[in-house]
Amino acid sequence: MPAWFEQFAVAVCAISGALAATGKRLDLFGVIVLAVVTAVGGGTIRDLCLGAKPVFWIENPSHIVTATLTALATFVIVRFWTLSQRALLVADAFGLALFTIAGTEKTLLMQSSGVIAIMLGVITGVAGGLLRDVLRREIPLVFQAEIYLYATAAFCGATAFVALQKIVPDSPANRFIAMGIILSLRLAAIWWKLRLPVFKSRENDEGNDV
């Protein structure tokens, strides 16, 4: 995994974390905490599950520096330009794609099975945002029906990456194809409001008719 790839993923996730502070009246410290948690939360859970020692941001503290500097830059920029909720969703989509594939690739490199790589890839992609939303006392995006094809997009991209690695091992194109799948699904879902069916029981349907 190229170093620039992880740093870019950290920066993009930090932007989405900082933007999530919009309307929450957080001070600079709060914005930085949200950005850092979003940027390293998923990877931290992945490394703990894999038993990787040390955790990636302890081994390479530059990830924390990148997240902090990105949060500071975002904090300054939004004081002069208004960024919409859609900007948060787009930044989050890029972070989802980058970290899902980074997590899937690292899990495969540690000789785990494809199934585990897919699962931990999805966790790497979504867990940082989940922790971010818990800290800001919101229902996490991944659990909201109107947040279209979130974990589903990560799952499809991670699955595609594992399959591509078996067909064309270690091709640099694999990660970009898989990231493209995640981004395409996520952005298309946002644009056309695509989502999985919502769970409804017959009993609930009958109750709604009363």
C-alpha positions, 0 to 999 in steps of 0.5 A: 500500500503506497504511503501517499494512498493512506495519507490521502485517505486520512486527509479525506476522512478528516475533512468529512469529520471536520465538516460533520461539526457543522451546526454543532457549535464545537470549538477547534479542539472538538473539530480536531477530535472529530476529524482524527476519530473519523480518520483513524477509527476504522483502521484502529478497529481493523488492526485490533481485530488482526492483532497488528502491533502497533496500531498503524497510527502509533507505528506512523504518527504522521497519520495523526499529523495529517488528520490534525492539519487537515482539520485545521485547514477545513476549520479555517475554510468553512469560516469563509465559504459555506459548504453544503450537506452534500459536500459532507456526503461526497467527502465521506464517499471518498473516505469510504472508498479509500479506507475500505480498499486500504483495509481490505488490502492490509487484511489480505497481506496479513494472510487472512481469508477473503471473507475476513478481508471483506468484513474488515475492509467494510469495518475500516471504511465505516467504523470511523464515521460511526464513531464520529456520529456517536460523538456528535450524538447522531444516529450513525450514517451507516444505520440510516435508511435515507443514507443510501447504499453506504455499507453496501457500497463498501461491501461490493467494492471490497468483494470486487477487490478480493476477486480481482486479487485472485484473478490478477494478483497485485495489479495496481489497477485492482484498488482503483477499480474497486474504489471506483465501484464504491464511489460509483455506487455511493454517489449514484445512490445519493443522486438517485436515492437508491437504497435497500428495502426497509424491514417491515413485518406483516404485523407492522403493515396491518397496524399501519392500516388501522 
